[in-house]
Amino acid sequence: MLQSPDLAAAPADPAPSADLGRVAVIANRKSGTNARDNAAIERAMKAFGTERARRYSWTPGKDPDGSMRRLVETAIREGAQTVVSAGGDGTAMAVAQAVLDTETTFAALPLGTFNYFSRGLGLPEEAGEAAAALMRARRHRIRVGMVNGKVFLNNASLGIYPAILKQRESVYARYGRHRIMAHWSVAKTFLRFQRPMRLTLDADGRVQSRRTPLLFVSRSAFQLERFGLSGAGAISDDSFAVLMGRGDTRADLFRTALRMVTRTAVEGRDYDFIAARRLTVDMRKARALVAYDGEKSLARPPFDFRMSDRMLNILIPEPDTEDA
């Protein structure tokens, strides 16, 4: 099993948390293809134990944070001691945001398109196997990333990546939620690229101006290592890995994207990297599209990236659960 470096320093309880108490499984009706497979969720429910697990359905609307918070409050009021997201990274982020201000334990099942968060914890990609692994997991307390009060578990970004997510929505609506369609949305966004952003960054008191097509603030060592990018060490040190793309043209973007896919992107040529515990980003625009764990919204700068003050109780599987 891959033990995620971003959580390596988090303290664990002295004994495995085999008793999760009552479990609330929050399923997102609009997540990736597996989320529409009721059999997959039922296998997870069976692994948790039908006598202890209860399923709740969530459909993101105009106020996804508010609706999720109310749903989690209901689950806790009805006795849930562990709240499990059953969707993709966006669903996991929404549940984590709602759980953060409570003492409830949080976990995630991989039922989305990419599932970087659950995969980064070493969970199997099949829902029933992931649930069984969580039953043998330990509780850890971690800090999560936040930007202007919004929780993110994997990354938050400005520039070309939020534009890709916007394009992806229309592609998914027409062709369905498949990874190949996600890659096609990348190409379409690059073809429409106009010019890099002009940003002013304050990273732990170090101020600099940058011209970049992408600012990528990561809290996922798994995601960085998957693409051969720098920053895993910074995350283990409880900092953000801040990556700034290089390139002024569409051709530059395509070259960098190809190098990322082939794990040949090089720091200093394709992107620049800095580590920061706190990052403030300003720009001249009145509003900008910002992405959080695959979701996006328009927000006003400046953008304040910091670690959460509160700790999130999270389940991380034991090393012997890889083949569970």
N, C-alpha and C positions, 0 to 999 in steps of 0.2 A: 504494500500500500504506500502511496505517496503521502508523506506527512508534510503538509503545507508549511513552508518556511515562514510565511507571514504570521503564523500562530505559534512558532516554535518556542517563544518565550512566555507564552500564557500559562499561568499556573493551573494544574488540574486538581480535582478532588482526590483524596487519597484512595478512594475505592471506585470501581466502575459504577456508572449510573444505570444499572440494569433496570431499576424501578423508575420509570419515567412519570409515574402517577397517571392521571387522566390525560389523554392526548387529543388535541384538536388538530385535525388535518384540514388546512385551508386550501382548497383547489381553485385554481384560476381557470375559468371556462375558456379563456381566450389565449392560453399559452400554446406552446408548440404541439406537434402532432400527437405526442404521447399523452398530453393533457386531455385529449378527446377519447382516449382509450380507457374507458371505465374499468376494464379488467386490470389494467396496470395499477390503478389507484386501489382497487379492491384487494389486490395482492399485498399492497403496502398495509392496508387496514388489517388484513389477516395477520401479517407479521407483527404489527403492534399489539394485536389482540382485540377482537371485536367487542369484548366486554369493557375495554378501557378507552378505545378510540372512537371518536365521533367526527364525521365529515361535515365541513361547512363549505359553501360555495360562494365565490367572490367574483364579481364582474366589474372590472375597472370602468369608471364613468368619468364625469366631469370633475369629481372630487375623489380621486383614488385613495389618497392618504386618509381623508376623513372616513370614507366608507370602510377601509381596512381597519382603522383604529376602532370604529364602532363594532366591527365584527369580532376583533380580538377581545375587546372589552366584554362582549357577550359571551365568548368562549370561556374567558377567565371567570366570569360571574357564574357560569354553569359548571365550574369545577376544573377547568383545564389547568394543568401544571406544566405541560410542555405544548408549545404551539409549533406545528410543522407546516412549512410552505410546500405546496404541491403544484409546481409550475416552473417557470424559468427563473433567470437571474432577477428580472424585474419584480416578480412575485416575492422572491426571497427578500429583496430589498424592502418592499412594502411591509412585509410581515416584521422584519427586523426593526423598521422604524416604529411600528406600533408596539413592539415588545420591549424596546429599549428602556422605557421609563418604568418598567415593572421588574419583579423578581422572577418572572416566568422564564423557563428555558426555551431557547429557540433552536430549531433544526430545519434542514431543507432536503426535500426529495428532488431528484433530477427529472423533471417532466417538461422541460422547455426545449429550446432549439440548441443552445450551446452549453448551458449548465456549468459555467466556469466556477461558480462558487462551490457547489457540491462536489464537482470533480477535483477542485483544488484541495478539498478536505480528504480526498481519497475514497469517497463513497462510490460504490458500484453504480453503473449507469442504468441498471434495471431497478424499477421502483421497489419491488418486493425485496430484492437483495439489499437495497440501500436501507430500507426500514429495518431489516434484520440486523444490519451493521450498526444502526443507531441504537438498537436495544442493547448492544454490548459496548456502547461508547462511554467516554468520560465527559464530565462537565468541565468546561474552561470558561474563564472570564476574560473577554477581550475588549479593546477599544475599536470602534469602527470609524471610518472616514465620514466627514460631513462637509458639505459645501452650502453656505448660507442656511444652515439648519437642516438640510436634507441629507439623510443617511445614504451612503453608498458602500457596498461590500467589495466590489471588484475595482471599479474605476469611475472617474468623472472626467469629462473632457469638453473642450471648446474647439470650434473650427470644423474641419472636414468630417470628423467622425459623427458628430450630431447631424450633419447634413446627410450622411450615409443612412442613418437611422430614419430620417424623414423620408428619404427615397425608398427605403426598405418597406415602409408601411404600404405605399402604393403598389409595390411589386408583390408583396404578400397578398394584398387584397385581390389582385388579379390572378396570381399563379399559385397561391398557397404558401404556407410557412415551411420552407425547405432550405437546407443550408446552401444548395446551389443557387437559389434565388437570392439569398443574402449576399453571395459573392457577385451576382449580377448587379445588385444595387450599388456595390462599390464602384464597378466600372462606369455605370451611368452617372454617378456623382462626380467622379473624376473628369468625365467628359464635359461637365458643366462648370468645372472649377474656374473661378475668375482671378482672385488675388489672395495672398496671405493676409493674416490678421496682424495688426500692430498692437502689441501688448506691453504693459508695464507690470513687472513682477517684483514682489517683495517676498523673498524666500528667507525666512528666519532673520530678517533685518538686512539682507543683501538685495539691493534694488538694481534692476537692470531693465532695459528696453529690448524687446525682441520682435522680430518679424518672422512669423511662422504660420504654416497652414493648419497646424494641429498642436494643441496643448493637451497632453494626456497625463492625468494624475492617477497613479495606480496604488491599490492596496492588495493586489493579488500577485504573489510571487509565481504562482502556477501559470497565470496568463502570460506573464513576462517570459518565463522560461520556455513556454510552449512556442514562442516566436523568436527565441534566442536573443532577447533584449536585456539590457542592463537594468539593475534595480532591486533584485531579490534581496541583496544584503541590506539595503536601506529599509525594506519592509520588515525584515527580521529585527531591525533596530528601532521598530515602532515609528518609522518615518514614512513619508510619501516618496514614491519614486516618480519624479516629474520628468516626462519626456517631451521634447519639443522637436517637431518634425522640421526637416530642412527641405527646401525646394520652393521655387517660384512658379513652376509651370506644370501643366498636365503631365508632360513626359516625366518630370521629376517624380510626381506622385505615383505613376505607374511603375517606375523603376523601384521606388522604395517599397511599394506594395509587393512586388515580385520578390524582392529580397527578404521581406518579412515572411512570406509564405515559404520560401526556401531556407529560412533561418540564416540568411547571410547578411542581414542588415548590420551596419557597423556604426557604433557611436562615434560622433565626430564627422562622419561622412553623410549618413542618412538622417541622423537625429542627434540632439544633445541631451544630456542627462544631468539632473541635479537631485540631491536628496534634501528634503525639507520637512520639518515637523509642523510648520505652519506656512501657508502660502496665500498671499493676496494678489489677485490678478485684476487689473483695470484696463479699460479700453474706451475709446471715444464713442462707441455706439451707445444709444439709449437702452437697447435691449439686445440680447444675444441668445442663441440657441445653445443650451447646455445639456449634456447627456449624463445620465446616472445609470449604470448597470443595464444599459440597453433601452432605458426609457429616456424621454427628452421633454424639455419645457423651455419656454421663453422666460428669461429672467433679466433683472437689471444689474449691471456691474456697479461696484466691484464685487468679485467673487472671493469669498473667504473660505479657504480649505483648512480644516483643523481636525484633530482627533476628538471624538466624543468625550464629554466629561464623565458620563456614566459608562459603566461596564455592561456589556451584553453577555448574558449566560448562553453558552453555545455547546452543542454536542459535537465531539470529534471522535471518530471511530478508533478503536484499538488497533495496533499494528497487525494483529493476526486476523483482521476482518477482510483482508484483500480478496481472499478466495471464498468468502462467505456467500 
